[in-house]
Amino acid sequence: MIISASRRTDVPAFFSEWFFQKIAAGFCRVKNPYNPNQISTISLKPEDVDAIVFWSKNPAPIMPRLKELDARGFRYYFQFTLNGYARELESGVPTLGERISAFLELSDALGPRRVVWRYDPIIISDKTGHDFHREMFSSLCEKLAGRTTRVMTSLVEYYRKTERNFAKLDGFHFDKNAARDPRTDGLLEDMAKTARGSGMEMFTCAQERDYSEIGVKPGACVDAGLINEIWGTSLPTVKDKGQRKFCRCSVSRDIGTNGTCLAACAYCYAGHAANKG
């Protein structure tokens, strides 16, 4: 069983103490996000957990305690989101410089294969246009070269929740048709080339279109194949049917709760604490 911690909230940033309490207990209870009356008990015993996938924009709070997971024999890796957006889009995260430092420190501790970079999602607007992303991505690639081997990306999905959050932002004009703009293909192709030049392979996350012809392969974030590569396991690479239609992630159990994240990202699909209720 793979544990996802978590698509629904930033466990490393905001709930690391809770997480280690549950590790000590050997289990946690999680509500079904679509039916809160349905509660599942999920084992967190090392013998039941094949690997843990952490998702975070700021893993610094959990990093001092990762050796506790090592001592218990857990396998784990990180999906680390590092975008470089302005505070209007990511109001509850540390500065970009602080997060880059955390990325480098985490990679030094775990190795580059266990820290997957997420430049995700790509939002095209009058303030974050194609050239913004081209320059920001290139700058981040320079800083992260040798510290990761994979970068995940996607174009932002305009769910109703996302559109409501974007509508509250003054001075932004978002391009909902960016996926059909040839300039976006050019951007992704340039990003893939830049990534390769920095020793990284670029993958898409849950995209309907296959961009392989321009150098960006479809990828998985919870990736049993990657776990097998790193640790020599033989986990089945079965797609998780409970995720979005074009998601290629392997089957996992998510232990987070929607509506609890304090990062307050305007583009969040799960919802954050500022919007709760």
Helices and strands as residue ranges (DSSP letters): E 2-5, H 11-14, H 16-25, E 27-32, E 35-43, E 51-56, G 63-65, H 66-72, E 76-81, H 96-110, G 112-114, E 115-118, H 130-144, E 150-153, H 160-167, G 178-180, H 182-197, E 201-205, G 212-214, E 217-219, H 224-231, E 253-254, G 273-275
